[in-house]
């Protein structure tokens, strides 16, 4: 029963990554994320991976969100129906290089995963 409850909770989280960019000049990733579900979604971690691999190059747990009424950092909440700009810093230790593809994987506090592949610039 606990498993089905956890699956139902995760199933309520529906995010769409509408655009993404990795900028190696500023060592940042920027995503435009729309919350398509009816519940608030809190991001817990972001990972940068090479496509087809399971070992992250690095992990990030601090995000910045930009809204007309507020700019906030740390753990962030995405509100239902809203398109929100989210950024995070990428450590130079990650080894991200321009011209290569990378997967940005977002994990919510409930454990739901969302991913997008982007070419670093």
C-alpha positions as CSV (number, residue, x, y, z in Angstrom):
1,X,0.0,0.0,0.0
2,X,2.9,2.4,0.8
3,X,4.3,1.9,-2.7
4,X,1.1,2.7,-4.4
5,X,0.7,5.9,-2.3
6,X,4.2,7.0,-3.3
7,X,3.5,6.3,-6.9
8,X,0.3,8.3,-6.7
9,X,2.1,11.2,-5.1
10,X,4.9,11.2,-7.8
11,X,2.3,10.8,-10.6
12,X,0.8,14.2,-9.5
13,X,4.0,16.0,-10.4
14,X,3.9,17.0,-14.1
15,X,6.6,19.3,-15.3
16,X,7.5,20.3,-18.9
17,X,11.0,21.7,-19.6
18,X,10.2,24.1,-22.4
19,X,13.7,25.4,-23.0
20,X,17.1,24.7,-21.6
21,X,20.6,26.1,-22.0
22,X,24.1,25.3,-20.6
23,X,26.4,28.3,-20.8
24,X,30.0,27.3,-20.3
25,X,31.1,30.9,-20.3
26,X,29.2,31.7,-17.1
27,X,29.1,28.0,-15.8
28,X,25.3,28.2,-15.5
29,X,22.3,26.2,-16.7
30,X,19.0,27.9,-17.4
31,X,15.7,26.1,-17.8
32,X,12.2,27.3,-18.5
33,X,9.9,24.9,-16.7
34,X,6.1,24.8,-16.7
35,X,4.2,23.0,-14.0
36,X,1.4,21.2,-15.8
37,X,0.1,19.4,-12.7
38,X,-2.3,20.7,-10.0
39,X,0.2,20.5,-7.1
40,X,3.2,22.6,-6.2
41,X,6.5,20.9,-7.1
42,X,9.7,21.4,-5.1
43,X,13.0,20.7,-6.9
44,X,15.5,18.8,-4.7
45,X,18.5,18.1,-7.0
46,X,19.7,18.6,-10.5
47,X,22.3,16.3,-12.2
48,X,24.5,16.9,-15.2
49,X,25.2,13.6,-17.1
50,X,26.6,12.6,-20.4
51,X,23.9,11.0,-22.6
52,X,23.6,7.3,-22.2
53,X,25.4,7.2,-18.8
54,X,24.1,6.8,-15.3
55,X,27.0,8.4,-13.4
56,X,26.5,12.1,-12.9
57,X,29.3,14.5,-13.7
58,X,28.0,16.7,-10.9
59,X,25.0,17.4,-8.7
60,X,23.4,20.7,-7.7
61,X,21.1,21.4,-4.8
62,X,20.7,25.1,-4.9
63,X,18.6,26.8,-7.6
64,X,17.5,30.3,-8.4
65,X,14.1,31.1,-9.6
66,X,12.9,34.3,-11.3
67,X,9.3,35.5,-11.1
68,X,8.0,39.0,-11.7
69,X,7.2,39.3,-8.0
70,X,10.2,37.5,-6.5
71,X,13.7,36.2,-7.1
72,X,14.7,33.5,-4.6
73,X,17.5,30.9,-4.2
74,X,17.9,27.5,-2.5
75,X,15.2,24.9,-2.7
76,X,12.5,26.2,-5.0
77,X,8.8,25.5,-5.6
78,X,7.2,25.5,-9.0
79,X,3.5,26.6,-8.9
80,X,0.7,25.0,-11.0
81,X,0.2,26.5,-14.4
82,X,3.2,28.8,-14.2
83,X,6.2,29.0,-16.6
84,X,9.2,29.7,-14.4
85,X,12.8,30.5,-15.2
86,X,15.2,28.4,-13.1
87,X,19.0,28.7,-13.1
88,X,21.8,26.9,-11.3
89,X,25.6,27.1,-11.2
90,X,27.7,24.3,-12.7
91,X,31.0,23.6,-11.0
92,X,34.0,23.8,-13.3
93,X,34.9,20.4,-11.9
94,X,32.0,18.9,-13.9
95,X,34.0,19.1,-17.1
96,X,31.2,20.5,-19.2
97,X,32.6,21.7,-22.6
98,X,30.9,23.7,-25.3
99,X,29.7,21.8,-28.3
100,X,28.9,18.6,-26.4
101,X,25.5,17.2,-25.5
102,X,24.6,16.8,-21.8
103,X,21.5,15.6,-19.9
104,X,20.1,17.8,-17.2
105,X,18.1,15.6,-14.8
106,X,15.8,17.3,-12.2
107,X,14.6,15.3,-9.2
108,X,11.8,16.6,-7.0
109,X,11.4,16.2,-3.3
110,X,9.0,13.4,-4.0
111,X,11.5,11.6,-6.2
112,X,10.0,12.3,-9.6
113,X,12.6,12.7,-12.3
114,X,12.5,15.0,-15.4
115,X,15.3,15.3,-18.0
116,X,16.3,17.2,-21.0
117,X,19.2,16.9,-23.4
118,X,21.0,20.1,-24.4
119,X,24.2,21.1,-26.3
120,X,26.5,23.2,-24.2
121,X,27.5,26.6,-25.6
